[in-house]
Amino acid sequence: MDGYSPVIFYDFGDYVRALCSDDAEQLAQFETLLEQVVPYKAHTEKYFTAARGPLPIERYSGITTSAPSTNSLASSYSQTSWYLATH
């Protein structure tokens, strides 16, 4: 989603859909809650990346997540006080 390789940022809805692809009931519950949490969504047709220029937005739930990522730019994430307190 972000133009980095490997990816750092993911569309949260798309991320959960991939995780719950074999559990239709759980996915339906998530999508119902996501619609309540993010009642309005809008985006431009494309987004700009410094490395790859403009890219089309293919999925958009209104929320982005950045974990997990194996990108070296995200390696310090696991050393933050928040991460250490919650994982």
Backbone as CSV, one residue per row, in Angstrom:
resi,resn,N_x,N_y,N_z,CA_x,CA_y,CA_z,C_x,C_y,C_z
1,MET,0.805,-1.190,0.000,0.000,0.000,0.000,0.853,1.259,0.000
2,ASP,2.062,1.233,0.516,2.781,2.477,0.774,3.924,2.776,-0.180
3,GLY,4.255,1.884,-1.070,5.363,2.108,-1.984,6.699,1.620,-1.463
4,TYR,6.763,1.217,-0.187,7.993,0.664,0.376,8.087,-0.824,0.036
5,SER,9.279,-1.339,0.031,9.463,-2.765,-0.195,10.508,-3.275,0.794
6,PRO,10.134,-4.175,1.709,8.776,-4.650,1.949,7.881,-3.561,2.546
7,VAL,6.610,-3.800,2.449,5.582,-2.843,2.868,5.708,-2.518,4.354
8,ILE,5.435,-1.255,4.703,5.386,-0.834,6.108,3.940,-0.589,6.528
9,PHE,3.178,0.103,5.704,1.807,0.484,6.052,0.800,-0.346,5.267
10,TYR,-0.252,-0.756,5.954,-1.306,-1.567,5.355,-2.655,-0.901,5.596
11,ASP,-3.578,-1.063,4.651,-4.954,-0.668,4.915,-5.495,-1.651,5.952
12,PHE,-6.033,-1.136,7.049,-6.447,-2.003,8.154,-7.547,-2.976,7.739
13,GLY,-8.528,-2.496,6.986,-9.603,-3.382,6.539,-9.081,-4.506,5.664
14,ASP,-8.191,-4.182,4.748,-7.610,-5.190,3.863,-6.762,-6.181,4.657
15,TYR,-6.035,-5.675,5.644,-5.199,-6.518,6.509,-6.061,-7.543,7.255
16,VAL,-7.154,-7.089,7.849,-8.034,-8.000,8.590,-8.725,-8.968,7.635
17,ARG,-9.129,-8.502,6.453,-9.747,-9.407,5.475,-8.799,-10.547,5.108
18,ALA,-7.515,-10.239,4.978,-6.532,-11.286,4.675,-6.397,-12.261,5.846
19,LEU,-6.414,-11.748,7.065,-6.294,-12.603,8.249,-7.532,-13.473,8.466
20,CYS,-8.705,-12.957,8.106,-9.968,-13.653,8.379,-10.576,-14.277,7.125
21,SER,-9.776,-14.504,6.107,-10.321,-14.980,4.831,-11.044,-16.317,4.941
22,ASP,-10.746,-17.103,5.953,-11.400,-18.401,6.119,-12.480,-18.396,7.204
23,ASP,-12.845,-17.220,7.705,-13.861,-17.116,8.755,-14.863,-16.022,8.389
24,ALA,-15.861,-16.390,7.598,-16.825,-15.421,7.076,-17.597,-14.712,8.188
25,GLU,-17.931,-15.420,9.256,-18.686,-14.813,10.354,-17.857,-13.747,11.069
26,GLN,-16.618,-14.069,11.368,-15.748,-13.103,12.039,-15.487,-11.894,11.143
27,LEU,-15.300,-12.123,9.854,-15.073,-11.029,8.916,-16.305,-10.133,8.829
28,ALA,-17.487,-10.711,8.804,-18.720,-9.919,8.757,-18.862,-9.064,10.011
29,GLN,-18.534,-9.618,11.170,-18.584,-8.844,12.415,-17.598,-7.683,12.364
30,PHE,-16.395,-7.947,11.872,-15.398,-6.887,11.753,-15.887,-5.789,10.817
31,GLU,-16.404,-6.159,9.661,-16.840,-5.157,8.688,-17.997,-4.323,9.224
32,THR,-18.888,-4.936,9.988,-19.976,-4.187,10.622,-19.414,-3.161,11.600
33,LEU,-18.477,-3.575,12.422,-17.858,-2.656,13.384,-17.041,-1.575,12.682
34,LEU,-16.332,-1.935,11.637,-15.534,-0.954,10.898,-16.428,0.134,10.303
35,GLU,-17.581,-0.245,9.793,-18.527,0.739,9.249,-19.013,1.696,10.340
36,GLN,-19.157,1.199,11.567,-19.578,2.057,12.676,-18.449,2.976,13.132
37,VAL,-17.233,2.460,13.149,-16.078,3.234,13.607,-15.679,4.294,12.583
38,VAL,-15.770,3.948,11.311,-15.404,4.868,10.227,-16.628,5.025,9.323
39,PRO,-17.580,5.885,9.714,-18.825,6.001,8.950,-18.665,6.710,7.608
40,TYR,-17.624,7.515,7.451,-17.396,8.225,6.190,-15.959,8.005,5.745
41,LYS,-15.802,7.635,4.486,-14.471,7.407,3.932,-14.368,8.112,2.585
42,ALA,-13.237,8.747,2.341,-12.974,9.373,1.045,-11.473,9.363,0.808
43,HIS,-11.086,9.314,-0.448,-9.664,9.342,-0.786,-9.497,9.830,-2.218
44,THR,-8.294,10.216,-2.536,-7.976,10.579,-3.906,-7.824,9.301,-4.727
45,GLU,-7.785,9.431,-6.028,-7.647,8.274,-6.907,-6.280,7.599,-6.739
46,LYS,-5.254,8.416,-6.481,-3.894,7.900,-6.338,-3.226,8.539,-5.129
47,TYR,-2.132,7.955,-4.688,-1.300,8.573,-3.658,0.130,8.611,-4.183
48,PHE,0.921,9.532,-3.669,2.270,9.728,-4.177,3.298,9.109,-3.246
49,THR,4.231,8.378,-3.822,5.344,7.832,-3.060,6.641,8.415,-3.609
50,ALA,7.588,8.666,-2.744,8.867,9.223,-3.181,9.639,8.218,-4.030
51,ALA,9.497,6.945,-3.731,10.269,5.922,-4.428,9.647,5.485,-5.751
52,ARG,8.319,5.458,-5.820,7.668,4.884,-6.999,6.684,5.821,-7.675
53,GLY,6.632,7.070,-7.239,5.709,8.023,-7.856,4.268,7.737,-7.486
54,PRO,3.307,8.222,-8.286,1.895,8.022,-7.946,1.461,6.570,-8.151
55,LEU,0.697,6.060,-7.185,0.163,4.699,-7.251,-1.339,4.739,-7.009
56,PRO,-2.100,3.845,-7.653,-3.551,3.835,-7.441,-3.908,3.326,-6.046
57,ILE,-4.971,3.861,-5.486,-5.501,3.362,-4.210,-6.503,2.269,-4.556
58,GLU,-6.192,1.041,-4.203,-7.033,-0.098,-4.560,-7.983,-0.504,-3.438
59,ARG,-7.581,-0.279,-2.190,-8.413,-0.622,-1.033,-8.288,0.498,-0.020
60,TYR,-9.413,0.848,0.603,-9.389,1.957,1.551,-10.488,1.784,2.580
61,SER,-10.103,1.538,3.824,-11.085,1.374,4.896,-11.162,2.597,5.794
62,GLY,-10.224,3.525,5.630,-10.200,4.717,6.468,-9.231,4.622,7.629
63,ILE,-8.616,3.451,7.820,-7.652,3.255,8.904,-6.426,2.535,8.330
64,THR,-5.258,2.969,8.764,-4.006,2.343,8.341,-3.349,1.694,9.549
65,THR,-2.649,0.593,9.314,-1.858,-0.039,10.362,-0.435,-0.229,9.847
66,SER,0.509,-0.256,10.752,1.901,-0.399,10.331,2.572,-1.651,10.876
67,ALA,1.848,-2.494,11.527,2.469,-3.693,12.090,1.739,-4.920,11.581
68,PRO,2.391,-5.949,11.264,3.832,-6.156,11.319,4.500,-5.765,10.005
69,SER,5.772,-5.474,10.059,6.547,-5.187,8.854,7.976,-5.664,9.058
70,THR,8.528,-6.224,8.014,9.927,-6.651,8.059,10.848,-5.608,7.438
71,ASN,10.298,-4.458,7.061,11.102,-3.393,6.471,12.068,-2.845,7.513
72,SER,13.316,-2.640,7.128,14.326,-2.151,8.073,13.981,-0.769,8.619
73,LEU,13.206,0.021,7.865,12.796,1.337,8.350,11.877,1.237,9.563
74,ALA,11.225,0.093,9.724,10.307,-0.101,10.846,10.943,-0.877,11.993
75,SER,12.218,-1.176,11.907,12.850,-2.029,12.917,12.869,-1.413,14.314
76,SER,12.938,-0.106,14.423,12.972,0.526,15.746,11.608,0.503,16.436
77,TYR,10.567,0.178,15.699,9.210,0.111,16.253,9.144,-0.823,17.459
78,SER,9.814,-1.968,17.354,9.746,-2.949,18.445,10.536,-2.519,19.679
79,GLN,11.222,-1.400,19.617,11.968,-0.893,20.770,11.264,0.270,21.468
80,THR,10.111,0.694,20.945,9.405,1.812,21.572,8.801,1.377,22.903
81,SER,8.608,2.306,23.808,8.038,1.972,25.117,6.625,1.415,24.967
82,TRP,5.867,1.933,23.990,4.512,1.411,23.769,4.574,-0.053,23.356
83,TYR,5.409,-0.377,22.398,5.519,-1.757,21.931,5.952,-2.679,23.067
84,LEU,6.956,-2.273,23.811,7.454,-3.102,24.910,6.392,-3.309,25.987
85,ALA,5.539,-2.323,26.208,4.490,-2.444,27.221,3.302,-3.275,26.749
86,THR,3.127,-3.408,25.438,1.931,-4.080,24.923,2.195,-5.420,24.259
87,HIS,3.443,-5.813,24.105,3.735,-7.084,23.429,4.538,-8.014,24.319
